[in-house]
Amino acid sequence: MKGDLPSQPSSFNTWSIRDQSIWNLCPVCWNADPAQRYQMHQILSYLGSLVDLGSDALDRDEVICVSIS
């Protein structure tokens, strides 16, 4: 891949909020600058916040990204 990230699939907007959120986590984990990548505890917190999200758990207008502190 030579440092290129995968393109967002054209079907992205049809995915569940949970699946979109997982996709949105990937670029953070793949950041070219290691200092900008989430640490494992941040990833676990992010994924833990998605456990209860199902395909119908949120309206499509809900915010997809979860804030990590």
TORLO-687864 format. One record per residue (C-alpha): x, y, z; residue in three letters. Coordinates in pm, whole numbers, padded with zeros to 5 digits, always signed. Layout:
! residues N
XYZALA
...
! end
This chain:
! residues 69
+00000+00000+00000MET
+00306+00226+00025LYS
+00158+00447+00297GLY
-00174+00498+00123ASP
-00487+00434+00325LEU
-00779+00243+00175PRO
-01053+00456+00023SER
-01386+00472+00199GLN
-01621+00228+00024PRO
-01905+00381-00175SER
-02150+00185+00040SER
-02024+00351+00361PHE
-02343+00556+00413ASN
-02549+00237+00417THR
-02343+00083+00698TRP
-02461+00074+01057SER
-02341+00352+01287ILE
-02127+00094+01468ARG
-01957-00017+01146ASP
-01902+00342+01034GLN
-01748+00420+01373SER
-01509+00127+01345ILE
-01408+00242+00996TRP
-01350+00594+01131ASN
-01116+00453+01396LEU
-00887+00295+01137CYS
-00724+00612+00997PRO
-00637+00722+01351VAL
-00468+00386+01414CYS
-00289+00406+01078TRP
-00164+00765+01116ASN
+00183+00804+00965ALA
+00293+00985+01282ASP
+00300+00731+01567PRO
+00250+01011+01821ALA
-00090+01083+01661GLN
-00212+00724+01686ARG
-00443+00617+01968TYR
-00285+00424+02251GLN
-00430+00081+02329MET
-00635+00207+02625HIS
-00792+00469+02397GLN
-00876+00207+02134ILE
-01029-00021+02398LEU
-01235+00267+02535SER
-01353+00361+02185TYR
-01447+00004+02098LEU
-01612-00043+02437GLY
-01836+00255+02363SER
-01953+00079+02046LEU
-02053-00250+02210VAL
-02418-00152+02245ASP
-02446+00000+01899LEU
-02643-00213+01661GLY
-02760-00133+01312SER
-03074+00031+01453ASP
-02930+00167+01778ALA
-02895+00528+01662LEU
-03055+00754+01409ASP
-02840+00819+01104ARG
-02808+01184+01215ASP
-02623+01089+01535GLU
-02258+01179+01567VAL
-02042+00894+01445ILE
-01713+00974+01618CYS
-01667+00911+01987VAL
-01450+01151+02183SER
-01153+00990+02351ILE
-00976+01166+02636SER
! end
